[in-house]
């Protein structure tokens, strides 16, 4: 049929183009062009990450620096007129064992699809973890900077700073999350139905995410405000947008045969 084969599977001929990342957000365009050089620049201005490829750009999957772990897979059911509809819920954690942690939850008809979706969501929810000292401020930070708490459902988790050499005094699930976040020493205490693994690990994640929320005395210095990346590179973004509009207009103007 005019050189198109048997007519099935059209549009799948260019496999190489499929792998190339075409950013759809302003942040993605700045990251791909190298205007933003680290995740810390994104966190500094509280810019939401809407594309998982942004994280892949800083942590290439081939390098293997960002580790992922399937924490739990559980079946969930919904009653319908035809009976029960079973789907699978996956909890996936990602972390670099050096101050970054993310958690993703996804429900899908198949286990593999749920895990893949949860991994993408975990990368997009990657957050920085602030670490501190228990006593003398010597060496690298090793524990949480202060007491932190997080709650999900009935499960309430509290993280307490521990002296160097204590290790992670925690349940196996929470120990894995804390280790992936880059913490070496920490006491934990839990209340509620912590057997509900999903709520338990979410409570731990919520507690860790509050580490930068507390304004301790070392942060009391006057804040020097600078332009956000969107303001700083506004010429690049507007030029890129104008080129896209021009290309789109040319495509629309072409006559249909």
C-alpha positions as YAML, in Angstrom:
chain: A
units: angstrom
residues:
- id: 1
  name: UNK
  ca: [0.00, 0.00, 0.00]
- id: 2
  name: UNK
  ca: [2.18, 2.83, -1.31]
- id: 3
  name: UNK
  ca: [5.24, 1.46, 0.46]
- id: 4
  name: UNK
  ca: [3.59, 1.28, 3.88]
- id: 5
  name: UNK
  ca: [3.80, -2.47, 4.31]
- id: 6
  name: UNK
  ca: [0.58, -4.21, 5.31]
- id: 7
  name: UNK
  ca: [-0.87, -1.14, 6.96]
- id: 8
  name: UNK
  ca: [-0.51, -2.37, 10.54]
- id: 9
  name: UNK
  ca: [1.63, -0.69, 13.17]
- id: 10
  name: UNK
  ca: [2.09, 2.61, 11.36]
- id: 11
  name: UNK
  ca: [4.07, 5.20, 13.25]
- id: 12
  name: UNK
  ca: [6.36, 2.66, 14.92]
- id: 13
  name: UNK
  ca: [9.03, 2.70, 12.26]
- id: 14
  name: UNK
  ca: [11.30, 5.26, 13.93]
- id: 15
  name: UNK
  ca: [12.33, 3.46, 17.11]
- id: 16
  name: UNK
  ca: [15.24, 5.82, 17.78]
- id: 17
  name: UNK
  ca: [13.02, 8.92, 17.87]
- id: 18
  name: UNK
  ca: [10.80, 7.26, 20.49]
- id: 19
  name: UNK
  ca: [13.65, 7.16, 23.02]
- id: 20
  name: UNK
  ca: [14.54, 10.84, 22.66]
- id: 21
  name: UNK
  ca: [13.11, 13.04, 25.40]
- id: 22
  name: UNK
  ca: [11.06, 15.98, 24.10]
- id: 23
  name: UNK
  ca: [10.34, 18.16, 27.17]
- id: 24
  name: UNK
  ca: [6.83, 19.59, 27.53]
- id: 25
  name: UNK
  ca: [7.41, 21.86, 30.55]
- id: 26
  name: UNK
  ca: [9.52, 25.00, 30.86]
- id: 27
  name: UNK
  ca: [11.62, 23.32, 33.55]
- id: 28
  name: UNK
  ca: [12.23, 20.32, 31.29]
- id: 29
  name: UNK
  ca: [13.41, 22.56, 28.45]
- id: 30
  name: UNK
  ca: [15.85, 24.39, 30.74]
- id: 31
  name: UNK
  ca: [17.22, 21.10, 32.10]
- id: 32
  name: UNK
  ca: [17.68, 19.55, 28.66]
- id: 33
  name: UNK
  ca: [19.50, 22.65, 27.38]
- id: 34
  name: UNK
  ca: [21.84, 22.58, 30.39]
- id: 35
  name: UNK
  ca: [20.59, 25.89, 31.82]
- id: 36
  name: UNK
  ca: [19.90, 24.13, 35.15]
- id: 37
  name: UNK
  ca: [22.85, 22.05, 36.28]
- id: 38
  name: UNK
  ca: [21.64, 20.39, 39.50]
- id: 39
  name: UNK
  ca: [18.52, 19.28, 41.36]
- id: 40
  name: UNK
  ca: [19.41, 21.69, 44.17]
- id: 41
  name: UNK
  ca: [18.66, 24.64, 41.84]
- id: 42
  name: UNK
  ca: [15.15, 23.20, 41.34]
- id: 43
  name: UNK
  ca: [14.62, 22.68, 45.09]
- id: 44
  name: UNK
  ca: [15.92, 26.18, 45.92]
- id: 45
  name: UNK
  ca: [13.02, 27.77, 44.02]
- id: 46
  name: UNK
  ca: [10.46, 25.05, 44.91]
- id: 47
  name: UNK
  ca: [9.80, 24.25, 41.26]
- id: 48
  name: UNK
  ca: [7.48, 21.26, 40.77]
- id: 49
  name: UNK
  ca: [8.95, 18.36, 38.77]
- id: 50
  name: UNK
  ca: [6.31, 17.17, 36.28]
- id: 51
  name: UNK
  ca: [8.56, 14.99, 34.08]
- id: 52
  name: UNK
  ca: [10.49, 12.00, 35.40]
- id: 53
  name: UNK
  ca: [13.12, 12.50, 32.65]
- id: 54
  name: UNK
  ca: [14.35, 15.57, 34.60]
- id: 55
  name: UNK
  ca: [15.50, 13.25, 37.39]
- id: 56
  name: UNK
  ca: [16.89, 10.78, 34.81]
- id: 57
  name: UNK
  ca: [18.94, 13.67, 33.36]
- id: 58
  name: UNK
  ca: [20.75, 14.21, 36.68]
- id: 59
  name: UNK
  ca: [20.77, 10.51, 37.64]
- id: 60
  name: UNK
  ca: [21.23, 8.58, 34.35]
- id: 61
  name: UNK
  ca: [19.78, 5.04, 34.69]
- id: 62
  name: UNK
  ca: [23.01, 3.65, 33.19]
- id: 63
  name: UNK
  ca: [25.07, 5.16, 36.04]
- id: 64
  name: UNK
  ca: [23.01, 3.28, 38.64]
- id: 65
  name: UNK
  ca: [23.41, 5.99, 41.30]
- id: 66
  name: UNK
  ca: [19.66, 6.27, 41.99]
- id: 67
  name: UNK
  ca: [18.52, 2.95, 43.44]
- id: 68
  name: UNK
  ca: [14.90, 1.81, 43.49]
- id: 69
  name: UNK
  ca: [13.17, -0.71, 45.74]
- id: 70
  name: UNK
  ca: [9.69, -2.23, 45.48]
- id: 71
  name: UNK
  ca: [8.43, -1.89, 49.06]
- id: 72
  name: UNK
  ca: [5.08, -3.64, 48.67]
- id: 73
  name: UNK
  ca: [2.65, -4.99, 46.08]
- id: 74
  name: UNK
  ca: [-0.91, -5.55, 47.25]
- id: 75
  name: UNK
  ca: [-4.14, -6.51, 45.46]
- id: 76
  name: UNK
  ca: [-7.07, -4.14, 45.87]
- id: 77
  name: UNK
  ca: [-10.63, -4.96, 44.88]
- id: 78
  name: UNK
  ca: [-13.66, -3.01, 43.77]
- id: 79
  name: UNK
  ca: [-17.16, -4.48, 43.71]
- id: 80
  name: UNK
  ca: [-18.83, -4.11, 40.32]
- id: 81
  name: UNK
  ca: [-22.02, -5.48, 38.78]
- id: 82
  name: UNK
  ca: [-20.02, -8.33, 37.20]
- id: 83
  name: UNK
  ca: [-18.28, -9.27, 40.48]
- id: 84
  name: UNK
  ca: [-14.97, -8.05, 41.89]
- id: 85
  name: UNK
  ca: [-12.45, -6.13, 39.85]
- id: 86
  name: UNK
  ca: [-8.93, -6.80, 41.13]
- id: 87
  name: UNK
  ca: [-6.07, -4.41, 40.56]
- id: 88
  name: UNK
  ca: [-2.54, -4.26, 41.97]
- id: 89
  name: UNK
  ca: [-1.14, -1.43, 44.05]
- id: 90
  name: UNK
  ca: [2.64, -0.95, 44.07]
- id: 91
  name: UNK
  ca: [4.75, 1.10, 46.49]
- id: 92
  name: UNK
  ca: [8.20, 1.97, 45.11]
- id: 93
  name: UNK
  ca: [10.93, 3.97, 46.86]
- id: 94
  name: UNK
  ca: [13.92, 5.58, 45.11]
- id: 95
  name: UNK
  ca: [16.99, 7.07, 46.74]
- id: 96
  name: UNK
  ca: [20.68, 7.77, 46.14]
- id: 97
  name: UNK
  ca: [21.78, 6.94, 49.74]
- id: 98
  name: UNK
  ca: [23.09, 10.51, 49.88]
- id: 99
  name: UNK
  ca: [20.33, 12.96, 50.81]
- id: 100
  name: UNK
  ca: [17.57, 12.31, 48.24]
- id: 101
  name: UNK
  ca: [14.47, 10.11, 48.63]
- id: 102
  name: UNK
  ca: [11.25, 9.64, 46.68]
- id: 103
  name: UNK
  ca: [8.13, 7.48, 47.12]
- id: 104
  name: UNK
  ca: [5.59, 6.53, 44.47]
- id: 105
  name: UNK
  ca: [2.26, 4.67, 44.68]
- id: 106
  name: UNK
  ca: [0.46, 3.35, 41.61]
- id: 107
  name: UNK
  ca: [-2.54, 1.10, 40.97]
- id: 108
  name: UNK
  ca: [-2.88, -0.88, 37.71]
- id: 109
  name: UNK
  ca: [-4.42, -4.04, 36.26]
- id: 110
  name: UNK
  ca: [-1.00, -5.69, 35.93]
- id: 111
  name: UNK
  ca: [1.84, -5.86, 38.45]
- id: 112
  name: UNK
  ca: [4.54, -4.76, 35.97]
- id: 113
  name: UNK
  ca: [2.49, -1.71, 34.90]
- id: 114
  name: UNK
  ca: [1.89, -0.72, 38.53]
- id: 115
  name: UNK
  ca: [5.61, -0.99, 39.37]
- id: 116
  name: UNK
  ca: [6.60, 1.03, 36.29]
- id: 117
  name: UNK
  ca: [4.05, 3.76, 37.12]
- id: 118
  name: UNK
  ca: [5.08, 3.86, 40.79]
- id: 119
  name: UNK
  ca: [8.75, 4.21, 39.81]
- id: 120
  name: UNK
  ca: [7.94, 7.20, 37.58]
- id: 121
  name: UNK
  ca: [5.89, 8.83, 40.38]
- id: 122
  name: UNK
  ca: [8.69, 8.14, 42.89]
- id: 123
  name: UNK
  ca: [11.22, 9.93, 40.66]
- id: 124
  name: UNK
  ca: [8.89, 12.93, 40.29]
- id: 125
  name: UNK
  ca: [8.41, 13.12, 44.09]
- id: 126
  name: UNK
  ca: [12.18, 13.07, 44.81]
- id: 127
  name: UNK
  ca: [12.94, 15.42, 47.72]
- id: 128
  name: UNK
  ca: [16.11, 16.60, 49.49]
- id: 129
  name: UNK
  ca: [16.79, 15.30, 53.01]
- id: 130
  name: UNK
  ca: [18.49, 17.54, 55.54]
- id: 131
  name: UNK
  ca: [20.96, 15.74, 57.79]
- id: 132
  name: UNK
  ca: [22.52, 16.97, 61.02]
- id: 133
  name: UNK
  ca: [24.40, 16.01, 64.19]
- id: 134
  name: UNK
  ca: [23.45, 14.51, 67.54]
- id: 135
  name: UNK
  ca: [26.15, 16.28, 69.55]
- id: 136
  name: UNK
  ca: [29.56, 17.55, 68.49]
- id: 137
  name: UNK
  ca: [29.50, 18.94, 64.95]
- id: 138
  name: UNK
  ca: [32.53, 17.07, 63.63]
- id: 139
  name: UNK
  ca: [32.74, 14.98, 60.51]
- id: 140
  name: UNK
  ca: [29.89, 14.61, 58.02]
- id: 141
  name: UNK
  ca: [26.22, 14.95, 59.10]
- id: 142
  name: UNK
  ca: [24.93, 11.51, 60.07]
- id: 143
  name: UNK
  ca: [21.43, 11.77, 61.60]
- id: 144
  name: UNK
  ca: [18.23, 13.84, 61.44]
- id: 145
  name: UNK
  ca: [18.82, 17.48, 62.53]
- id: 146
  name: UNK
  ca: [15.92, 17.46, 65.02]
- id: 147
  name: UNK
  ca: [12.90, 15.37, 66.01]
- id: 148
  name: UNK
  ca: [10.56, 14.85, 63.07]
- id: 149
  name: UNK
  ca: [7.10, 13.32, 62.87]
- id: 150
  name: UNK
  ca: [4.84, 12.12, 60.08]
- id: 151
  name: UNK
  ca: [1.36, 10.60, 60.00]
- id: 152
  name: UNK
  ca: [-0.66, 8.62, 57.47]
- id: 153
  name: UNK
  ca: [-3.92, 6.92, 58.39]
- id: 154
  name: UNK
  ca: [-3.57, 5.70, 61.98]
- id: 155
  name: UNK
  ca: [0.22, 5.29, 61.71]
- id: 156
  name: UNK
  ca: [2.29, 8.04, 63.35]
- id: 157
  name: UNK
  ca: [6.09, 7.86, 63.04]
- id: 158
  name: UNK
  ca: [8.64, 9.93, 64.97]
- id: 159
  name: UNK
  ca: [12.31, 10.20, 64.01]
- id: 160
  name: UNK
  ca: [14.73, 11.11, 66.80]
- id: 161
  name: UNK
  ca: [18.43, 12.08, 66.40]
- id: 162
  name: UNK
  ca: [20.89, 9.39, 67.57]
- id: 163
  name: UNK
  ca: [24.61, 9.44, 68.47]
- id: 164
  name: UNK
  ca: [27.15, 8.37, 65.88]
- id: 165
  name: UNK
  ca: [27.50, 4.59, 65.69]
- id: 166
  name: UNK
  ca: [23.95, 3.83, 66.87]
- id: 167
  name: UNK
  ca: [22.74, 2.73, 63.44]
- id: 168
  name: UNK
  ca: [19.11, 2.80, 62.31]
- id: 169
  name: UNK
  ca: [16.88, 1.63, 65.16]
- id: 170
  name: UNK
  ca: [13.79, 0.97, 63.07]
- id: 171
  name: UNK
  ca: [11.55, -1.70, 61.55]
- id: 172
  name: UNK
  ca: [12.85, -3.33, 58.32]
- id: 173
  name: UNK
  ca: [10.58, -1.23, 56.03]
- id: 174
  name: UNK
  ca: [11.37, 2.13, 57.64]
- id: 175
  name: UNK
  ca: [15.05, 1.20, 57.97]
- id: 176
  name: UNK
  ca: [15.23, 0.76, 54.19]
- id: 177
  name: UNK
  ca: [13.63, 4.19, 53.58]
- id: 178
  name: UNK
  ca: [15.96, 5.91, 56.07]
- id: 179
  name: UNK
  ca: [19.04, 4.22, 54.59]
- id: 180
  name: UNK
  ca: [18.04, 5.24, 51.05]
- id: 181
  name: UNK
  ca: [17.69, 8.81, 52.30]
- id: 182
  name: UNK
  ca: [21.33, 8.74, 53.44]
- id: 183
  name: UNK
  ca: [20.80, 8.62, 57.22]
- id: 184
  name: UNK
  ca: [23.26, 6.52, 59.22]
- id: 185
  name: UNK
  ca: [21.94, 6.87, 62.79]
- id: 186
  name: UNK
  ca: [18.36, 7.40, 63.92]
- id: 187
  name: UNK
  ca: [15.94, 6.32, 66.65]
- id: 188
  name: UNK
  ca: [12.32, 5.77, 65.61]
- id: 189
  name: UNK
  ca: [9.05, 5.33, 67.46]
- id: 190
  name: UNK
  ca: [5.72, 4.29, 65.94]
- id: 191
  name: UNK
  ca: [2.07, 4.41, 67.02]
- id: 192
  name: UNK
  ca: [-0.98, 2.98, 65.30]
- id: 193
  name: UNK
  ca: [-1.54, 0.03, 63.02]
- id: 194
  name: UNK
  ca: [1.96, -0.10, 61.51]
- id: 195
  name: UNK
  ca: [1.21, -3.49, 59.94]
- id: 196
  name: UNK
  ca: [-0.49, -1.48, 57.19]
- id: 197
  name: UNK
  ca: [2.75, -1.24, 55.22]
- id: 198
  name: UNK
  ca: [1.52, 1.40, 52.75]
- id: 199
  name: UNK
  ca: [0.57, 3.90, 55.46]
- id: 200
  name: UNK
  ca: [3.69, 3.06, 57.48]
- id: 201
  name: UNK
  ca: [6.19, 3.88, 54.72]
- id: 202
  name: UNK
  ca: [4.18, 6.96, 53.71]
- id: 203
  name: UNK
  ca: [4.32, 8.21, 57.32]
- id: 204
  name: UNK
  ca: [8.12, 7.72, 57.34]
- id: 205
  name: UNK
  ca: [8.41, 9.57, 54.00]
- id: 206
  name: UNK
  ca: [6.25, 12.46, 55.29]
- id: 207
  name: UNK
  ca: [8.44, 12.71, 58.41]
- id: 208
  name: UNK
  ca: [11.67, 12.83, 56.37]
- id: 209
  name: UNK
  ca: [10.17, 15.43, 54.00]
- id: 210
  name: UNK
  ca: [9.77, 17.84, 56.94]
- id: 211
  name: UNK
  ca: [13.55, 17.93, 57.58]
- id: 212
  name: UNK
  ca: [13.98, 21.21, 55.64]
- id: 213
  name: UNK
  ca: [10.75, 22.67, 57.03]
- id: 214
  name: UNK
  ca: [12.22, 23.61, 60.43]
- id: 215
  name: UNK
  ca: [14.00, 26.98, 60.57]
- id: 216
  name: UNK
  ca: [16.96, 26.35, 62.90]
- id: 217
  name: UNK
  ca: [19.36, 29.16, 63.96]
- id: 218
  name: UNK
  ca: [21.88, 28.48, 61.15]
- id: 219
  name: UNK
  ca: [19.15, 29.50, 58.68]
- id: 220
  name: UNK
  ca: [18.52, 32.85, 60.38]
- id: 221
  name: UNK
  ca: [20.88, 34.77, 58.09]
- id: 222
  name: UNK
  ca: [19.15, 37.35, 55.82]
- id: 223
  name: UNK
  ca: [17.77, 35.78, 52.65]
- id: 224
  name: UNK
  ca: [19.26, 37.09, 49.41]
- id: 225
  name: UNK
  ca: [16.55, 36.77, 46.78]
- id: 226
  name: UNK
  ca: [17.64, 36.01, 43.23]
- id: 227
  name: UNK
  ca: [15.76, 35.50, 39.97]
- id: 228
  name: UNK
  ca: [14.06, 32.17, 39.41]
- id: 229
  name: UNK
  ca: [15.36, 30.10, 36.46]
- id: 230
  name: UNK
  ca: [12.18, 31.00, 34.52]
- id: 231
  name: UNK
  ca: [12.92, 34.73, 34.93]
- id: 232
  name: UNK
  ca: [16.65, 34.34, 34.34]
- id: 233
  name: UNK
  ca: [16.22, 32.40, 31.08]
- id: 234
  name: UNK
  ca: [13.03, 34.10, 29.89]
- id: 235
  name: UNK
  ca: [14.65, 35.05, 26.55]
- id: 236
  name: UNK
  ca: [15.54, 31.43, 25.82]
- id: 237
  name: UNK
  ca: [12.06, 30.19, 26.78]
- id: 238
  name: UNK
  ca: [10.22, 32.84, 24.70]
- id: 239
  name: UNK
  ca: [12.51, 32.25, 21.68]
- id: 240
  name: UNK
  ca: [11.91, 28.50, 21.90]
- id: 241
  name: UNK
  ca: [8.15, 29.08, 22.21]
- id: 242
  name: UNK
  ca: [8.12, 31.39, 19.18]
- id: 243
  name: UNK
  ca: [9.96, 28.76, 17.11]
- id: 244
  name: UNK
  ca: [7.42, 26.10, 18.16]
- id: 245
  name: UNK
  ca: [4.49, 28.35, 17.20]
- id: 246
  name: UNK
  ca: [6.13, 29.09, 13.84]
- id: 247
  name: UNK
  ca: [6.62, 25.37, 13.13]
- id: 248
  name: UNK
  ca: [3.04, 24.65, 14.20]
- id: 249
  name: UNK
  ca: [1.70, 27.42, 11.95]
- id: 250
  name: UNK
  ca: [3.68, 26.07, 8.97]
- id: 251
  name: UNK
  ca: [2.26, 22.59, 9.57]
- id: 252
  name: UNK
  ca: [-1.31, 23.95, 9.73]
- id: 253
  name: UNK
  ca: [-0.86, 26.02, 6.55]
- id: 254
  name: UNK
  ca: [0.24, 23.01, 4.49]
- id: 255
  name: UNK
  ca: [-2.55, 21.82, 2.15]
- id: 256
  name: UNK
  ca: [-3.97, 18.35, 2.86]
- id: 257
  name: UNK
  ca: [-3.63, 15.96, -0.06]
...
